[in-house]
Amino acid sequence: MTCRPFRPLPAWLLLLAIPSLAPVPSAAATGALGAFSGEVEALSRRVAPAVVQVVATVSSRAYSPEASAVADFKERYAGIGSGVVLDPQGYILTNSHVLEGARRVQVIFHPEAVRAAGLESTLLEARIVGFSTDHDLALLKVDAANLPCLEFRADGLPRQGEVVFAFGSPQGLSNSMTLGVVSAPSRFLEGEGDLPYVQTDAPINPGNSGGPLVDIDGRIVGINTLLYSESGGNEGIGFAIPAFTARFVFSELKSLGRVRPLGLGLTLRPLTPALAVALSLPSGEGLLIDDVAVGGPGDRAGLRPGELLTSLGGAPLRDLADYLRVLEGVPVPGTVEGEVTDGRTRRAFSAQVEEVGDTPAEELVLPPLRRAVFPELGVEGITVDENDPLSIGNRIPQGVAVSRRLYPPLPGEETLLPGDLIHAVGRQPVGDVDSLKQLLKKRRPGSPLLLQVERDRRLFFLVVETE
């Protein structure tokens, strides 16, 4: 038998063991801690019923040793996630990377939500309403009503040092809660585009993705998204998508099934001291206009490259997060007021917030009845017939064209791609999106689907695995 070597107790613990020397907490201190503990418990009771665990059945994945920390996190933990109910009728927001490669999506509810909504089970099937990989957010829908839900914080970004709580299912451990502070209210990460993040030291681990980061009133200040870690676990550096962006994406996905690239047609960047001197612009304020899209709303408002955008919507602009927060709060169609300077004079302007970017024209004008989402296939499709310009040159003049994928394909996966035309399910012809829906409903659960597909005027059969 091997005994462990004796190690003396720490001095502070010895002091606690001697009644005459141990510090005695005051009644006031005990009362303050008790009050704090009670408030945290009450917050948990309010928030937890609106938080769900998202179970996405995914295929095996290939990993690249050269992948960045952010990309590697999103790739390895697809299929493990959380979500938050934003509408009592069953709309749930989560991260899109949780659903990458998903063949089936299910949601596990808190017992209190099951009671409130009168559900027969804690586990419900979910369908993908839509998602935005640019924002790493996705919207799910379950068939339920009267679900507990949370609201977004209305005043934008939280403050540095503010106490926040992260809810979710880290490592699959459902109904978990952690405590921390806001380390930085607006952090831009390399390789993540122009999307700002709320940085927090509240422990965020794999499985927390898609869960809410809330303030002391239980309002959503962010959607937990990723962490920087060398060990794979929490190291006190977690990131959440801010509430103003999540609110905008939720509204777009719920109403349209996609996120429109709204803006003023401007290319902006922070003003560095060197640029301020070179362009004779005041330093310490505003965003530099690098470019203005010809014919876009900014161009029509008279904005020019080299000017400094100092305010928008009555709010001063310190960084891109301020600009995005204002734009994403403007109803569309709508106008926004702002101010620019060329270093000599300041002037006000009014511009229309509208859809800009490279969205194909057919995406904007197609009637809603011709468009549908097919979660079983992981795509959105549109009806194509012999009278449609999209049918010119096709081997078969009718079917359903894939307008976009709901999530990126797995490495090496043979799958549907944007531009493909679905002509048949098995040997049953597909005439439009409605007929494709009906054919998919007839499939046996878990059985593979055989599709006749046309790509670049070449016909082939594609087997799609389903759960």
C-alpha positions in Angstrom: 0.0 0.0 0.0 1.4 3.4 -1.0 0.5 6.4 1.2 0.4 9.9 0.0 3.1 12.1 1.5 1.9 14.6 4.2 1.6 18.2 3.1 1.1 20.8 5.8 -2.1 22.9 5.6 -1.8 26.4 4.4 -1.4 29.0 7.1 -4.7 30.8 6.2 -6.6 27.5 6.6 -5.0 26.9 10.0 -6.2 30.4 11.1 -9.7 29.5 10.1 -9.4 26.3 12.2 -8.6 28.2 15.4 -11.8 30.0 16.5 -10.0 32.7 18.4 -7.9 33.7 15.4 -10.4 33.0 12.5 -11.9 36.2 11.0 -15.6 36.6 11.8 -17.7 38.0 9.0 -19.8 40.9 10.0 -23.6 40.7 9.8 -23.6 43.4 7.1 -21.2 41.4 5.0 -23.2 38.3 5.4 -26.4 40.2 4.5 -24.8 41.7 1.3 -23.5 38.3 0.1 -26.9 36.7 0.8 -28.7 39.4 -1.1 -26.3 39.1 -4.1 -26.7 35.3 -4.1 -30.5 35.7 -4.0 -30.5 38.1 -6.9 -28.3 35.7 -9.0 -30.7 32.8 -8.2 -33.7 34.9 -9.2 -32.0 35.9 -12.4 -31.3 32.2 -13.2 -35.0 31.3 -12.6 -36.0 34.1 -15.1 -33.5 33.3 -17.8 -32.9 29.6 -17.8 -36.4 28.5 -19.1 -35.8 30.5 -22.3 -32.4 28.8 -23.0 -32.4 25.6 -25.1 -29.8 22.9 -26.1 -29.5 22.5 -29.8 -28.7 19.0 -31.1 -27.6 19.0 -34.7 -26.8 15.6 -36.2 -23.8 16.1 -38.4 -21.5 13.9 -40.5 -17.8 13.4 -39.7 -15.6 16.3 -40.5 -12.1 16.8 -41.8 -9.9 19.2 -40.0 -7.0 21.4 -41.3 -4.0 21.8 -39.1 -3.5 25.2 -40.7 -7.0 26.4 -39.7 -7.2 29.6 -37.6 -8.2 29.4 -34.0 -11.6 30.9 -34.8 -12.3 28.7 -37.8 -11.0 25.6 -35.9 -13.4 26.3 -33.0 -16.4 26.7 -35.3 -15.5 23.6 -37.2 -14.8 21.2 -34.4 -17.9 22.1 -32.4 -20.5 22.2 -35.1 -23.4 20.2 -33.8 -22.9 21.1 -30.2 -24.7 24.2 -29.1 -27.3 26.3 -27.4 -30.0 28.7 -28.4 -32.4 31.3 -26.9 -36.1 31.6 -27.4 -36.9 35.0 -28.8 -40.6 34.5 -29.6 -43.2 32.5 -27.6 -44.3 30.9 -30.9 -41.1 28.9 -31.1 -38.5 31.0 -32.8 -35.0 30.2 -31.5 -31.8 32.0 -32.3 -28.5 30.1 -32.4 -25.1 30.2 -34.2 -25.0 29.1 -37.8 -21.7 27.2 -37.2 -23.6 24.9 -34.8 -25.8 23.8 -37.8 -23.0 23.3 -40.4 -23.5 19.9 -42.1 -26.6 19.2 -40.1 -28.9 16.4 -41.4 -31.3 16.9 -38.5 -31.9 19.6 -35.9 -33.5 19.0 -32.5 -34.0 21.2 -29.5 -34.1 20.2 -25.8 -36.2 22.5 -23.6 -35.9 23.4 -19.9 -38.5 21.6 -17.7 -40.1 24.9 -16.8 -40.6 25.7 -20.5 -42.1 22.3 -21.0 -44.7 23.1 -18.3 -45.4 26.6 -19.5 -46.0 25.6 -23.1 -47.7 22.3 -22.2 -45.3 20.2 -24.3 -45.4 16.4 -24.2 -41.6 16.1 -24.4 -38.5 18.1 -23.7 -37.2 17.2 -27.2 -38.7 18.8 -30.3 -37.8 18.7 -34.0 -36.7 22.0 -35.4 -36.6 23.4 -38.9 -34.1 26.0 -40.2 -35.9 29.2 -41.1 -32.7 30.7 -42.4 -29.2 31.8 -41.4 -26.4 34.2 -42.2 -22.9 32.8 -42.2 -21.6 36.5 -42.4 -23.1 37.0 -38.9 -22.7 33.4 -37.7 -26.4 33.4 -36.7 -29.3 31.1 -37.6 -33.0 31.0 -36.8 -34.9 27.8 -35.9 -38.6 27.2 -35.5 -40.4 24.6 -33.5 -44.1 23.8 -33.3 -44.9 25.2 -29.9 -46.6 28.2 -28.3 -46.4 30.1 -25.0 -42.7 29.4 -24.6 -40.7 31.5 -22.1 -38.6 34.0 -24.1 -36.0 36.8 -23.5 -35.7 40.3 -24.9 -32.7 42.2 -26.3 -31.2 45.0 -24.4 -32.3 48.2 -26.1 -29.4 50.6 -25.4 -26.8 48.9 -27.6 -23.4 47.8 -26.4 -22.7 47.0 -22.7 -20.1 48.9 -20.7 -16.6 47.7 -19.8 -16.6 46.1 -16.4 -20.4 45.4 -16.4 -21.4 42.1 -14.8 -22.8 39.6 -17.2 -23.9 36.0 -17.2 -23.5 33.3 -19.9 -26.1 30.6 -20.3 -25.9 27.5 -22.4 -24.8 23.9 -22.6 -21.0 23.8 -22.3 -19.7 20.4 -23.3 -23.3 19.2 -23.6 -24.0 20.0 -19.9 -27.5 21.6 -20.3 -28.8 24.4 -18.2 -25.4 25.9 -17.2 -24.7 29.5 -16.0 -21.4 31.3 -15.6 -20.6 34.8 -14.2 -18.1 37.4 -15.4 -17.6 40.9 -16.6 -17.5 42.7 -20.0 -13.8 42.8 -20.8 -14.3 45.0 -23.9 -17.7 46.1 -25.3 -16.5 46.2 -29.0 -13.7 44.0 -30.2 -12.9 43.4 -33.9 -11.2 40.1 -34.6 -8.8 39.4 -37.4 -10.4 37.2 -40.1 -13.9 37.9 -38.9 -14.7 40.9 -41.2 -16.3 44.0 -39.9 -18.4 42.2 -37.2 -17.7 43.5 -33.7 -17.8 41.2 -30.7 -18.5 41.7 -27.0 -15.5 40.3 -25.1 -16.1 38.7 -21.7 -14.3 36.7 -19.1 -17.5 34.8 -18.2 -16.5 31.2 -18.9 -17.6 30.2 -22.4 -16.8 26.7 -23.5 -17.7 24.4 -26.5 -21.5 24.0 -26.4 -22.2 27.5 -25.1 -22.4 28.7 -28.8 -25.8 30.3 -29.5 -26.7 30.8 -25.8 -27.4 34.3 -24.4 -25.1 36.6 -22.6 -27.3 38.6 -20.3 -27.1 41.6 -18.0 -28.2 41.8 -14.4 -31.8 42.4 -15.6 -31.8 39.3 -17.7 -31.8 41.2 -21.0 -29.7 39.9 -23.9 -26.5 41.8 -24.5 -25.0 39.2 -26.8 -25.1 35.7 -28.3 -22.2 33.6 -27.1 -20.2 32.6 -30.2 -16.5 31.6 -29.7 -13.5 31.5 -27.5 -9.8 31.9 -28.0 -8.1 28.9 -26.4 -4.9 27.0 -26.8 -6.2 24.1 -24.6 -9.7 23.8 -26.1 -11.2 25.1 -22.8 -12.0 28.4 -21.3 -9.1 30.8 -20.7 -11.1 33.9 -19.9 -11.4 35.2 -23.4 -14.8 34.6 -24.8 -16.8 36.5 -27.5 -20.4 37.2 -28.1 -22.2 38.8 -31.0 -23.7 42.1 -29.7 -27.4 42.5 -29.1 -27.9 45.1 -31.8 -26.6 42.8 -34.5 -28.5 39.8 -33.2 -31.7 41.7 -33.1 -31.3 42.9 -36.7 -30.5 39.4 -38.0 -33.4 37.9 -36.0 -35.8 40.4 -37.6 -34.5 39.8 -41.1 -34.5 36.0 -40.9 -38.0 35.8 -39.3 -39.6 38.1 -41.9 -37.5 37.2 -45.1 -35.6 34.0 -44.4 -32.4 35.8 -45.3 -30.4 38.9 -44.2 -30.3 41.8 -46.7 -27.0 43.6 -47.1 -28.4 47.0 -45.9 -26.3 50.1 -45.8 -25.4 53.4 -47.5 -23.0 52.0 -50.1 -19.9 53.2 -48.2 -16.5 51.6 -47.6 -15.4 52.8 -44.2 -12.4 52.4 -41.9 -11.1 53.9 -38.6 -9.1 57.1 -39.0 -5.5 56.6 -38.0 -3.3 59.5 -36.8 -1.2 59.3 -40.1 -4.3 59.5 -42.3 -5.7 62.3 -40.2 -2.5 64.3 -40.8 -2.3 63.4 -44.5 -5.9 64.4 -45.2 -6.0 67.4 -42.8 -8.9 65.8 -40.9 -9.6 66.1 -37.1 -8.2 63.0 -35.3 -10.0 61.2 -32.6 -13.4 61.2 -34.2 -15.4 59.5 -37.0 -14.8 57.0 -39.8 -12.9 57.7 -43.0 -14.9 57.2 -46.2 -12.6 55.1 -48.5 -15.2 54.6 -51.3 -18.7 55.4 -52.2 -20.7 53.0 -54.5 -21.7 54.8 -57.7 -25.5 55.5 -57.7 -25.8 54.1 -54.1 -27.6 55.9 -51.3 -24.3 57.6 -50.1 -23.5 58.8 -53.6 -27.0 60.3 -53.9 -26.6 62.0 -50.5 -23.4 63.7 -51.8 -20.9 61.8 -49.7 -17.4 61.6 -51.2 -14.2 59.5 -50.6 -11.8 61.3 -48.2 -14.6 62.8 -46.1 -14.9 61.9 -42.4 -18.3 60.5 -41.3 -18.5 62.0 -37.8 -22.1 61.1 -36.7 -25.1 59.1 -37.8 -28.6 59.0 -36.4 -27.7 61.7 -33.9 -24.9 59.6 -32.4 -21.2 60.2 -32.6 -19.1 57.6 -34.4 -16.1 56.2 -32.6 -15.7 52.9 -34.5 -17.5 50.6 -37.0 -19.6 49.1 -34.2 -21.3 52.5 -33.7 -22.0 52.8 -37.5 -23.5 49.2 -37.6 -25.6 49.8 -34.5 -27.3 52.8 -36.0 -27.8 51.3 -39.5 -29.3 48.0 -38.1 -31.7 50.0 -36.0 -33.2 51.9 -39.0 -36.5 50.5 -40.3 -36.3 49.7 -44.0 -37.3 51.6 -46.1 -36.1 54.6 -44.0 -33.8 57.5 -43.9 -31.0 58.4 -41.5 -29.4 61.8 -40.8 -25.7 62.3 -40.4 -22.8 64.7 -40.5 -19.5 64.7 -42.5 -16.5 66.9 -42.6 -13.7 67.4 -45.2 -11.4 69.0 -42.6 -12.6 72.6 -43.3 -16.4 72.5 -43.1 -19.0 70.3 -41.6 -22.3 69.6 -43.3 -25.4 67.5 -42.6 -26.9 65.0 -44.9 -29.8 62.7 -45.2 -29.5 59.2 -46.9 -31.8 56.3 -47.6 -30.9 53.0 -45.9 -31.4 50.3 -48.6 -30.2 47.0 -49.9 -26.7 47.3 -51.3 -24.0 44.8 -52.3 -23.7 42.0 -54.7 -27.1 40.3 -54.2 -28.2 38.9 -57.6 -31.2 40.8 -59.2 -33.3 37.6 -59.3 -33.0 37.3 -55.5 -34.7 40.6 -55.1 -37.6 40.3 -57.5 -38.8 36.7 -57.3 -42.3 36.4 -55.9 -42.4 34.6 -52.5 -44.5 31.8 -53.9 -41.6 30.7 -56.1 -39.1 30.4 -53.3 -38.9 27.8 -50.5 -36.4 26.5 -47.9 -35.7 22.7 -47.9 -33.9 21.8 -44.6 -33.8 18.1 -45.7 -31.6 19.1 -48.6 -29.8 21.9 -46.8 -30.8 24.4 -49.5 -33.2 27.2 -50.6 -34.8 26.7 -54.0 -36.8 28.6 -56.6 -39.2 27.4 -59.2 -37.9 27.4 -62.8 -40.1 26.8 -65.9 -39.8 27.1 -69.7 -40.8 30.8 -69.6 -38.1 31.7 -67.1 -34.8 33.2 -68.3 -33.0 30.9 -65.8 -34.2 27.9 -68.0 -32.4 29.0 -71.1 -30.0 26.3 -72.3 -31.2 23.8 -69.7 -31.5 20.1 -70.7 -34.9 20.0 -69.0 -36.8 23.3 -68.9 -38.5 23.0 -65.5 -37.7 22.1 -61.9 -36.3 23.8 -58.8 -33.1 25.8 -59.0 -30.8 25.9 -55.9 -30.5 29.6 -55.0 -28.3 29.2 -51.9 -27.1 26.6 -49.4 -28.2 26.8 -45.8 -24.8 25.8 -44.6 -21.4 25.2 -46.3 -20.8 21.7 -47.7 -18.5 19.3 -45.8 -15.0 18.8 -47.2 -15.2 16.4 -50.1 -18.9 16.0 -49.9 -20.9 15.5 -53.1 -23.9 17.7 -52.6 -26.2 20.3 -54.0 -24.6 23.6 -55.0 -26.0 27.0 -55.9 -27.1 27.0 -59.6 -28.0 23.3 -59.6 -31.4 22.3 -61.0 -33.4 19.5 -59.3 -35.5 17.8 -61.9 -36.7 14.7 -60.0 -36.9 12.8 -56.7 -36.3 9.2 -57.6 -38.3 8.9 -60.8 -40.9 11.4 -59.8 -40.6 14.7 -61.8 -40.3 18.0 -59.9 -42.3 20.9 -61.4 -42.0 23.6 -58.8 -41.2 24.2 -55.1 -44.6 22.9 -54.0 -44.2 19.6 -55.8 -40.7 19.1 -54.4 -42.1 19.7 -50.9 -44.7 17.1 -51.4 -42.2 14.5 -52.7 -39.9 15.1 -49.8 -42.8 14.6 -47.3 -43.4 11.1 -48.8 -39.9 9.9 -48.0 -39.3 7.4 -45.3 -37.5 8.9 -42.3 -33.8 8.2 -42.4 -33.9 6.8 -45.9 -31.5 8.4 -48.5 -33.0 10.6 -51.2 -32.2 10.1 -54.9 -32.3 13.3 -56.9 -31.9 13.9 -60.6 -29.8 17.1 -60.9 -28.6 19.2 -63.8 -25.3 21.1 -63.4 -23.7 23.0 -66.2 -26.1 21.3 -68.7 -25.0 17.9 -67.5 -27.5 15.5 -65.9 -26.5 13.2 -63.0 -28.1 11.4 -60.0 -27.2 12.5 -56.5 -27.8 10.6 -53.3 -28.6 12.8 -50.3 -28.3 11.2 -46.8 -31.1 12.3 -44.4 -31.8 11.5 -40.7 
